Amino acid sequence: MRLYKAMDYQEMSRKAAHVISAQVILKPDCVLGLATGSSPIGTYKQLIQWHQKGELDFSQVKTANLDEYKGLTRDNDQSYYYFMYHNFFKDINIDMANTNIPDGTNPDSAAECARYDKVVSDLGGVDLQLLGLGRNGHIGFNEPGDAFAKGTHCINLQPSTIDANKRFFASIDDVPKQAYTMGIKTIMQAKKILLVVSGEDKAKALYDCICGPITPQVPGSILQLHSDVTVVADAAALSLFGDC
Ligand code: F6R
């Protein structure tokens, strides 16, 4: 595991964007696994800037997002489809037919999860998976539990995750209670993983992921078993690392 320290969110985003940019330059038809949330927004902004300067070409890139809220349509401004379109895809030259996100409107969880696993496997797997980290240690929406979930599955979001996400909704009652998410097995099968973490509220989760025991109670701790993980974190997120 490589750990890169950044001063702040902006520097973290730039360093992370360098890792993604290297992947796209070296393999123009790569498969990027993408995340939503506050953590990667700065990274997407930086990639957009480089693209607009003519330095990055996404025309052959394919993407597979980690997760989507169950029940939200694509045009709902809180859906992850909407997030990806407005924070990244609309400003780069990606072919939207090459982008993949679980379909939150499919009420049949088993069918949607099987479909999405097939999508990822038909892509030939993910070359570089970008991840954020939940305050409870989740990756994707793989919440703490008694076992590591394998493939794409429908998850009941934990109260702490619903609480963390309520800032994006009119009220906590509007936050979806379920989501489709890639499983730990799918994430771990990515050839490379890039974890971006910012802020003091993530310090404990990051410390537990990297320095603690590997346990499904801290889903991100499984990353210790992956052979090619890059962590880019800011000073606040690394504030507990004195003795690691
Ligand atoms: C998002 C995702 C989540 C987030 C995590 C951190 O697609 O899978 O695991 O990465 O909840 O969210 P932020 O970055 O908003 O703190």
Residues whose N, C-alpha, C, O or C-beta is under 5 A from the ligand:
A	BS01	F6R	A35 T36 G37 S38 S39 P40 L66 D67 L131 G132 L133 G134 H138 I139 G140 F141
